[in-house]
Amino acid sequence: MTGCAGRWWHTSFGERTLATLERLLELLSVFDVVIWMTDGWPLYESRLKGKLHVNSKRYTQRIERHNLNLRQHLARLGRKSLSFSKSVELNDKVIGHYLNIKHYQ
């Protein structure tokens, strides 16, 4: 989880499914989220009823660009020619450290 200037976001890695969305919403439930900004995925609408929900690509473009950069930088994990740990826990820590240094400082 990270944030700047009073804006926070959290990540939940996985396929775009109801289970992943529920996991993300559970992680965010401890925070007092005021405004939800999402794209047009129909499950957001059903899960965020009664909350201030802005449904617009305009407000999600920056995070989508960030995700693209992240995918490109971490693509090495999928290459067989480069070594990486077989431990999911170690890879998670390395990726978290990378995110902290490259994107959030």
N, C-alpha and C positions, 0 to 999 in steps of 0.2 A: 504494500500500500504506500502511496506517496501523494504529495500534493504541493501546491505553491500558491501563494497569495490567497489563502483561504479556500482553495479549491482542492478537493481530494478525490482520488479515484482508487479503485481496487480492481484486481484482476482475478479471474477464475479461468484457468486454462482448460480447454476441452472443446468438443464439437458444439455447434450452436444448437443445443437441445434444451428441453425444459429442465432436465436434471442439472445442467450447467448453470442455467439461469437461477434455479432455486438455490444452488450452492452460493452463487454470487450474492443473491438477495439476503441469504442467511449471514454471510460475512459482513454485509453492510447494515444489518439490522441493529447493531450496537451504536451506530451513528445517527444523528438527527439530520437525515438528508432532507433538504428543503426543496430542491428542484432536481428532477430527473430529466436528463437530456439523452434521447435515444434516437436511433434510426427507425425505419418503418416496420420492424419485425412485429408481427401481430401478437406474439406472446407477451411483449412488453406491455401492450395496452391492457391485456387481461390481468396481468399481475400487478400493475401499478394503478388500479382503479382507486379513485378518491384521493390521489396524490397529485401535486403539481408536476405535470408531465409534458415536456416539450418534445414533439415528434418532428425532427427536422434534420436533414443531412447537413445543413449549414452549421449546426453546432457540434456535429460529430466528425467533421472533416479533419480537424487537428489530431484527434485521437486515432483516426484511421491512418493518417500519414505516419504517426508514431508507430503504429502496429506494423506498417509496411517496412519501415526502417528496422524495426526489431526483427522481423522475419528474415530480412536480408542479412543482418549481422549474425544471426544465430543459425543461418543455413549450414554453417560448417558442421553442426552436430549431426546432420544427415549424410555427410560425405564419408564414404568408407576410407578415403585416403588420409583423413585426419583422425587422430586418436582422441577419444573422450571416454570418460568413465562409464562403466556399465551400471554403476550405482545411480538410481534415480535421485536419491537424496543428495549425493554429491553434485550431480548435474543441476539440481534445483538450487543449491547454494551458489554454484558458479554463475548461473544465470541471474540470480538475485543480486550478486555482487556486481556483475556486469551492468545490470540495469541501474543500480545505485550510482556507479561511476559515470557511465556514458549518458544517461538520460535525466537523472534527477538531481544533479549537483550543479 
